[in-house]
Amino acid sequence: MTPRVPGGPARRSRQVAIVVGVVAAVGAGGWFTGTQMQSPADAAAAHQPPTAGPVTVAVARQKLTATVVAQGTVEFGAPQGISLSGPVGSAGEDEGAQRVTRLPAEGQTLTEGSVLMQVSGRPVFVLRGSVPMYRTLGPDSSGEDVRQLQSALRRLGHDPGAVSGDYRGGTAAAVGRWYESKGHEPQSPGVADRQQRGDLEAAVSSARLALLDLQTGSGEDGGTTAAGSGEHGGTTAEGSGEAADLRLRAARQELDRATAALNAYMATYGTKVPAGEVVFLPELPVRVDKVKVKLGGSLEGEVATVTSSDVVVQATVPATDGAALRAGMEARIETADGRQVRGVVSRVGGGDAGRAGDETGAAAGDTGKAGTDGEQAGAGEAAGGEGAGADPAAPVPLEISVAEPGPLRNQSGGLAKVTIEVGASEESVLVVPVAAVRTSTDGKARVQVRRDGRTVTVPVTVGLAAAGLVEVTPGDGALGEGDRVVVGR
């Protein structure tokens, strides 16, 4: 009897199925591996770059705003140097011994009547006026500078009387009251002045006495001479009379000279304003920006630089951007920490360029006077015309005024970003990259458009440009939003 193997036929069927599955899996893996394998030639062919074609960008429709952006420096406006026009104190004092005894204070605001500094204990005042101080003002002075002083005294509450431009007793008295109100002695006549006055008065007295003696003595001599007798009595009297007359005339002339000298001196005798004790400035108030002297130092050149209290931003832009800028344009100013203020372009280009051209043109015109009027005018225009001798590619300086400086007030010398809008489209316009516009030899602009695998040339009129984009208006050919223009190959 043959023994029975448990599960024999069913078990063999499962084993066969497993073997068949393994063989199928191995075959499938081999097939997949074979499909992924490439020959060296196939691999090289697969790594070839695709066929070159044009690089295109879609035409867009949007509003366009053109701006000029520059880096600027925050400063205070209208800087100007201050120098003293002469010594402080009496002109008879030793000017070389004058020393700065109180410095100007940086950042100080100077109003009318403020003391800028002290020199040898004497004050240097600031007053408003367009004519600079250039001489000592005192009795018998006349001119526009005296009128400025009188107007300033009246504004300060020290009435000089008539604002006539003539320095008289009322002006001298007002100057004295002004100095005393500031705690300083006015520049009244000093020891040397009083001594000179005394000498002149003594000279007048001596001349008057000499004349009186001659007048008295001539009467006595004349009587004695006339009473004498003798052959030559008449001749002696006549000769003595002529000599007496000569002495009298000489004495009278000496008295007249002494009196004239005293009167001339007394015309200038009194309270004065020394040339170095007042600085006239066209606009007040101002602030002290930089001090250029040292305590105890002597007075040489500028003593300080002052500015207005207005904050400005100074910047420089390329010539191409400068050509688009005009005074009055609005500007946005951004500080390093991201805060923003508004400003207005107050100056484009150098402030002295126009004056320099005018002076050059005037000089050329004077030189050409020997020629005809036409030649003279031509010379003036050639030398002084607008832009004469200027480099059109030179950077253009800008000044932006800031009415409400806010965060800029305490950032003098700091940097700020300036953005100026120079143009904007009123509505959405078609724009393309600047690189898409090509100008042909006839001066007309065109763009190339890809359509259905072909490149079509479309004439356009260009408009506002900003941020690498330019406004285009299609000509004969159609161009719309979404069309793809060629920017490169």
Disulfide bonds with the S-S distance in Angstrom:
none
